[in-house]
Amino acid sequence: MKKQVLPALIGIVVALLAGLAILWAQGYPPLQSYAALFSYSLFSKFAFFSTLDKATPLILTGLSAAVGFGSNCVNLGQPGQFLIGAIAVTAFGIAVDLPAGLMIPLSILVALAAGACWSGIAAGLRRRFKMDEFITTLMLNFIADYFTLYLISGPMLDRRMYSPLTPMTNPGAWLPIWNGFGSAFLVAIAAFAVVSVLWNRSKIGYEWRAMGQNPIFSRTGGCRNDSAYLGAMLLSGALAGLAGGLMIMGGMQHRFVKGIGANYAWDGVMIAIVANNNMVATGLYALFFSVLQTGAMGMELETSVPSEFSLVLQAIVVLFVVASRESTRMLINNIAAELRMRRARGRDKGMGDGRHASNG
């Protein structure tokens, strides 16, 4: 666990220190700027809950990319899968009106299924026609974008509005909000726990990890690469679809609006790359990026630092962590080895002193 968490924490600390230097060089008050950043993202109930809300899609899209990349499936279709999950939940929520106890779990299943089906198209094209999923998932993003735009501009358009958006879903599909806390975050945490256990503690998770390390070795070792690939692609798409569905179920508008989700999907891809496809680190970076994005506006209001500075910090994290990943890992391993050697020497010295005392 330490090897998973420590590099992520080091990357975050270094990014914050580099940000201090940049702010000082630009003539902004560094400490006051950071105080505003964290005050507007953590140090009040509303700010903290807003950060958790923003972290929800980042966690899920980050997990989606981590599952894909970690199992050697180059799924770059998170934006399209996100949109398809969102539009599917919207259509289901408009067409079906059931009690919340039924509507909410069914809507979650719809989001998972929609995202999995969209990624399954790329998986099927690779399996049947040997088409590279790197290309097909990217192209499917454009198809999903224009397909959803067509739906919200025509068949699903709310005729009372003057911009492309759908009617609101039925209230039974809305996730509850408790005193400002959105329960969509709990769904994301549950998904994180399930995927982490599946990835680290199950047979199929072992096959995914083995395939990600070396597909030839995994096949030689008896892993079912074809079925493992299909499962990884479906799970990756399902998680991105769930992120989109939760934007509808747990958002403020409860309707599909053009541009929904903004850059959450691509941010998730970036988070997975920085986390090196590690599940724990993915969760940590998702929370950290959420803090930066939530507090950026407060920093601009308090100290006039442009809110785009949060993007600079995110870029520093990516550059530092990816560029120094191997050296950071070697440094941690060397420190751990040195500590073990010192403890071993201490035990040997203690045993030697004991023998001398008994001989005396």
N, C-alpha and C positions, 0 to 999 in steps of 0.2 A: 504493500500500500504506500509506503514512504517513497519508493522509486516512482510511483505513479503520480503522487501529489507534489513532491518537492520540485521537480522541474517546472511544473505549472506555476507554483508560487514564486519561484525565482524569476520566471518570465514576467509575471505581473509586477513584482517589486522593481525590477530593472526598468520596465516601461514607465512606471510612475516616477522613478528618479530621473529618467531621460526627459519626461514631460516637464518636470520642475526646471531643468536646465533650459528647455526651449521657451517656457513661459518667461523666465528671468531674462533670457537673451532678447525677447521681443518687448520687454518693458512692462509686462504684466506682473502683478503681485502673485508669486507662485503659491504661497501657503494659503492666502485668502481665496485664490481660485480653486484650490483643491478642497478647501473647507466648504465652499459653495457647491462644488461638484458632489461631495458626499452628503452634504446636508439635504440637497434636493433629491437624493437617490436612496438614502438609508436612514437619516436621523429624524424621521417623523413617521407616524403610522401611514399616512397617505403616501409619502415618498417610498417607503419600504414596500408597500403593497403594489405600487406602480412598477417598481423594479421587478417584483416577482411576476407581474402580468407580462412585462416585456420579455422576461426570461423564459416564459412558457414555450413560445414557438422556437426560440433559439436552442433550448434543450432538445426539442424533438427533431428539428432539422439538423442539429449537430449530431445527434444519435443516428439519424438516417444516413448522413454522409459517412460517419465512422463505421457503421455496419457494412456499407458498400465498399469503401476503400480498404477496410481491414480484412475483407474476404476476397480481395482482388477483383471486385466488381466496380468498374469505373462509372458509377451512377452520378451523373451531373444533372439529373432531371428533377431535383428537388423543387425548383420553382414551378414546374408544370404539375407535379404531383400535389404540391401545396394548393394550387388553384383548383385542381380537379376535386380534391377532398373538400375544399370550401364550397364549391358550387354544388356538389352532390349533397352535402348536408343542408345547404340552403333549399334545394329542390325538395328534399325529403321533409324538411321542416315546414315548408309551405303547403305541401300536398297532404301531409298526415298530421292529424291532431289527436294526440293520446295524452294520458296523464304523464307527468314528468318522470315517474318511476319507471315507465316503459320507454318514453320518448328519448330520454337522455342516453341510456345504454344503447338503444337502437341507432341513435345518431352517431355515437362513437364508432359503432360497428360499420355504419355506412361510410364514415370518413376513412377508416382503415381499409375497407374493401376498395373504395374508389382509388386511393393512392396506390394500393397493391396492383390493381388492374392496370393502371397507367404505366407503372414500372414493368409490369408483366408483359406489356407490348414489346418493350425493348428486349426483355429476356427471351421472348418467343422469336423475335427477329434474329437474335444471335444464334439461338439453338437451331432454327430452321434454315436460315440463309447465311449464317456466319457473319452477320453484320456487327460491326464494332459498336458496343453500347455507349462508348464515348461520344460517337456521332449521333446515334439514334436518340439517346436521352436528351441531348442538346436540342435536336430538331423537334422532339416532342414538347419541349418547353414553348416553342413558338406556336405549335398547334394548340396547346392548352390555352395560351394567352388569347389567341384570336377566337378560339371556340367559345371561351367564357365571355369574351367581349360581345360576340354575336348573340349569345343567350341573354345577357343582361340588356342588350340594346333592342331585342326583338321579343322572342317567346316568353322571357321571364321579366321583361321590363315592367316596373311600377309606373303605370300610366299617369299617376298623379304627380310624378316628378319630372324635372326637366333635364336630368342628367342620367347616364347609364347606371342604374342600380335596380335591385329586385325589391319586391315587397318584404316586409319583416316576416321572419319565421314565426310559427305558433309559439306561444309562451312556454308550452310544455318542453320545448327543446332548449330552453335557456338554462345554462348552468347557474346555480345560485351564487350570490355575492353576499358574504357575511361581514357586515360592518366595514365594507371597503375591500375585503379580501376576496379575490376571485378564485373560485374552486377549480378553475381550469388548471391552475398550477398543481393541484393535487393529482389531477389526471396525468400531467406530465411527469410528476415524481413517481407515480405508480408505473407508468410506461418505462421510465428510467430503471426502476428496480427490476422489472420483469426482463428487460433487455440485458441488463448487467448479469443477472443470474443465468439467463439463457446463453449469453456469450462466454461466460467464464466457467459455468458448472454443468453444462449439458454436452451430450455427444455431438449434436449438430453444431454447437458453438465451437467445440474442438475442431471439427471439420472446417468451419469457416476460418478459424485462426490459422490452421495448417495450410489451407488453400491460399490465404493471404500471404503467408511467409514463402511458400514454394509449392505451386500447383503440381509440379511433377513429383515431388517427394510425397505430397499428400495422396496423390493417386496411387503411387507405388505402395504407400503404407496402408491402402485399403479404404481410403476415404471416397465417398461417392461425389465426385466433383460436380457432375452435371446437376444432380438434385440439390446439392449444397449451394451451387450458384443460383439456381432458381429460387431457393428459399431465402437466400440473402437479398436478392433483388426485390422479392415480394415484401420482405420485412422492411427494407430500406424505403420502398415506396409507401408502405402502410404508415410508417412513422411520419413521413412528410405530409401525407394526406391527413393524418390526425392533427398535425399542427395547423393545417388550413381549416379543418372542421372546428377546432377549438376557437379559432378566431371568430367564427360565426356564433358558436354556442356561448362563448364566454365574453365576447366583445360588448361594446356599448350599443352598437347599431343593430345587431342581429339580422343583418342583411348583407348580400354580396355587393360590394361597391368596386368600381373600376380602380385598380391600383391597390387592392387590399393586400396587406402583408408586406408591401414595399420590398425591402431587401432582406427579409428574414431568412429566406431560403439560401441565398448566397452567403449571408453571414454564417449560417450553419455549416456550409461547406468550408468556409475559412476557419471556423472554430475546430472542426474535425482535423483539418490539416495541422493547425497549431498544436492540438492535443495529441498528434501522432496516432489518431484512431483509438486512443485510450478512453474508456467509458467514464472513469472518474474525472480525468482531466477535462474531458468534454463538458461535463457538468459544471466544473469550476470556471472554465473560460466562458461558458454561456452566462453564468451569473455575473462575472466580471464585465463582460461586454454589455450586459444589461445595465449595470451600474453606470458605466460610461455614457451610454445612450440616454438613460433617464436623467442623469444629472447634468448633461451638457447644456440644456436650456437654462437651468438655474445658474450655472456658471456664467453664461452670457448675460443674464439679467443682473447678477450681482457685481461682476467684475469686467464686463464688456469683452470677455474672451469669446471669440466666435464659437458657436456650438459645434462647428466642423472640427474643432480641436480634438473632440472625442475620436474622430476618424484617424487623426494623427497618432493618438495613443494606441488605437487598435493596430495600425500599421507597424508601429514600433514593436508591439508584442509579436506580431507575425514575423517580422524581419529578425528580431533577436532570437526568438525561440527556434525558428526553423534553421537559421544559420548556425546557431551554437548548440543544437540539440545533442550532437555526439560529444562535444567537449564538455557540456554540462553533465551528461551521463557519466563520462569518464571521471570528472571531478568528484561527483557524488560517490562513485564506486571507490575511488582512491581514498577519500575521507573515511568511508565505512571500513575499508581494509586496514587503514592506519589505526582506527579505533579498536578493531578486533585484535590487531597485533599488540597494542598496548595492554589490552585486557589480558591477553594470553601471557605476556611477559610478567604482568602483575601476579597472575596465578602461579607461574613458575617460580617467581621470587618468593612468594609466600610459602610454597611447598619446600623450597630450599631452606628457608629460615627455620621451618618446622623440623626438618631433618637434622640441622645443626644443633638445635636446642635439645632434641632427643638424644643425640650422640654425646652431648656434653653432660 
